[in-house]
Amino acid sequence: MRKNGFRLGIYVFKDAEVIDYAAPYGVFSVARRLDPELDVFLVADALRPVQTQAGLTVVPAYGFNDSPAMDALLIPGGLGTRQEMHNRRLHDYIRAQPSDCLLTSVCTGSWIYARMGLLDGLPATSRKEPDRLEASHLGRTPIDRLATLAPACRISRARVVDAGRVVTAGGISSGHELGLHLLRRAGYAESFIEDTARIMEYHRAYALYREDIEFASPPSADTFPAND
């Protein structure tokens, strides 16, 4: 069933990767043209500007102390995840979310869930394509580091991995697919999602990636609703 007024909160932090958080935000922004009840917003540790990757500064709508209600929390990746893995305030905030709040991530955002032990026994993914440093003898591809951080996690190379409450996406641009998949998890019909992708002029890419989803268990008949 559709979740009316589905709200997506996206956590932003120092050196968060811009596309990781901007892509799903953009998907929901476009989807709001079709259903204005959808909501998406940025949340940070405190209600002050946050400098993300490459110096792009954003202003969150909420701080942790505001405790905004949300149906899904998204953790992007980026260089800042190296620090966020050890951010106890963030970990406490994640654990404080109600059990029906989806915990989602893009790229190395899954490292935070790994560090918290939330991926144990579940499939999950991270970025599969290394940058130059990661490809050298000094580095490690993010998906390989995920395997080290969460040895009890089953590593997947799918673009999106839906493990029930936890949904991870594989690389920097996969936030588009995660955003579209969250519309599916919110109960929207495939026709609604396709229309959103069409308005974005992303329908060809969506047609390519729409099946690149791994589920922890086979999806039920209600996973891909046929009607609005």
Phi, psi and omega in degrees: 000148179290138175269105181294137179067037181301131184240125178252120175258130181246120180282130176241147185208169181303128178066028169292142180291128187300309184296327181303318181263332182286326182295307178295327176299317179296321177301313181291326177299316178290317181299331179296339175294331180267331177215096183297350179285343175296148180221144176216141183205162176262140176230141180224176179303318180220163184275072178211161182303145180238127177270111181266193186305143176062022174083004179288119183258132181235158180247115181291153177278334184220153167254170180305320184293343178284338179048057180295143175288137179209154178263342177209140175247130181244130176250114177282174175261203182122173181301330182293345180295338178298324176277321184295336176300338183248011182276099184294329177297319177296315181299318178295322180295317178298314181293337180281350181289144180298157187296340180269004175273122179292141176252112187234162180207160172236137173057232184282004171301333179294339178299326181294315176297323178298314181298329180277354181081013184279351180260359181300127179080003183242157170278148179200168182218173176205187182295138184255342181259121183277154167276186186295319180293316181296331180278348181275178179291348181271348187235190180207137177300137185307322181291330177287324177291326176302319179297327178286320181291327183229075183297340179268006178268144174268110185285131180241149177256012176291158180290320176230136178238117181256105181254027181097253179288329182259126180231120182243150178236151199276333185208181189305312183276355183289355174300334174298309181293323178296316178301316179294321179292326177294329173297321177296315180294334176282354175099011181282148180292155178301326178297324178294316181293317178297321179293321176299314179297323179294314180299325177287352191056041180242010189294329178290318177294321179297320178298328180286321189259350191298334179266356183273058180233131174253132177254143178297328174221158182304134180296144178281174179298337183273354183295322180243078183301142185272336185232157177294000000 
